[in-house]
Amino acid sequence: MNYLLLADMVTVIHTALVVGILFGILVSVRYKRFRPIEALFLLLAILIWSLYSGCPLTYLEDFLRASAGHPIAISQVGFIPFYFNEWFGFL
């Protein structure tokens, strides 16, 4: 099984969720009818994050990369800080 491909897929999904939530905040500021939907997504993300003491997608990506032989410990730093540094070179 290609664990690096699966880890990259988890990264794409995780990035899409983060960008989607941030974009949803901007949309809900402009269009008030989207506020309950965005509030639901935000509360769901906070609930899942607090239940697992972090994002389960970050832990899954960590596991898949370690299984592929490339342990980078994203869960110790966090998804957003790690990839901001990786992609943009800051944070």
C-alpha positions in Angstrom: 0.0 0.0 0.0 1.3 3.4 -0.9 1.2 5.3 2.4 2.7 8.5 1.1 -0.1 8.8 -1.4 -2.6 8.3 1.3 -0.9 10.8 3.5 -0.9 13.3 0.7 -4.6 12.7 0.1 -5.2 13.4 3.8 -3.2 16.6 3.5 -5.3 17.7 0.5 -8.6 16.9 2.3 -7.4 18.6 5.5 -6.3 21.7 3.6 -9.6 21.9 1.8 -11.5 21.7 5.1 -9.4 24.5 6.7 -9.8 26.7 3.6 -13.5 25.9 3.4 -14.1 26.9 6.9 -12.1 30.1 6.6 -13.9 30.9 3.3 -17.2 30.1 4.9 -16.5 32.7 7.6 -16.1 35.4 4.9 -19.2 34.2 3.1 -21.3 34.2 6.3 -20.2 37.8 7.0 -21.6 38.9 3.7 -24.6 36.6 3.5 -26.4 36.2 6.8 -28.4 33.1 5.8 -25.1 31.1 5.8 -24.3 32.0 9.4 -26.1 29.0 11.0 -24.4 26.6 8.7 -20.9 28.1 9.3 -21.6 28.1 13.0 -22.4 24.4 12.9 -19.2 23.6 11.0 -17.1 25.7 13.4 -18.7 24.1 16.5 -18.3 20.6 15.0 -14.6 21.3 14.2 -14.0 22.6 17.8 -15.9 19.6 19.3 -13.9 17.1 17.3 -10.6 18.9 18.0 -11.3 19.0 21.8 -12.4 15.4 22.0 -9.2 14.1 20.4 -6.8 16.8 21.8 -6.0 17.8 18.3 -7.3 17.1 14.8 -7.7 13.4 13.9 -6.7 14.1 10.3 -3.3 15.4 11.6 -2.8 12.2 13.6 -3.9 10.1 10.6 -1.4 11.9 8.4 1.4 11.4 11.0 0.6 7.7 11.2 0.6 7.3 7.4 3.9 9.1 7.0 5.5 7.1 9.7 4.2 3.9 8.1 5.8 5.0 4.9 9.1 5.5 6.6 9.0 9.4 6.6 8.2 10.4 10.2 7.9 14.1 10.5 5.8 14.5 13.6 3.2 17.0 12.3 1.1 16.5 15.4 3.8 17.9 17.7 3.8 21.2 15.8 0.3 21.3 14.4 -1.1 21.1 10.9 -1.3 24.8 10.1 2.0 25.9 11.5 3.8 23.0 9.9 2.5 23.5 6.4 2.7 27.3 6.6 6.4 26.8 7.2 6.7 24.0 4.6 4.9 25.9 1.8 5.6 29.5 2.5 8.7 29.4 4.7 7.5 31.3 7.7 6.0 30.7 11.2 
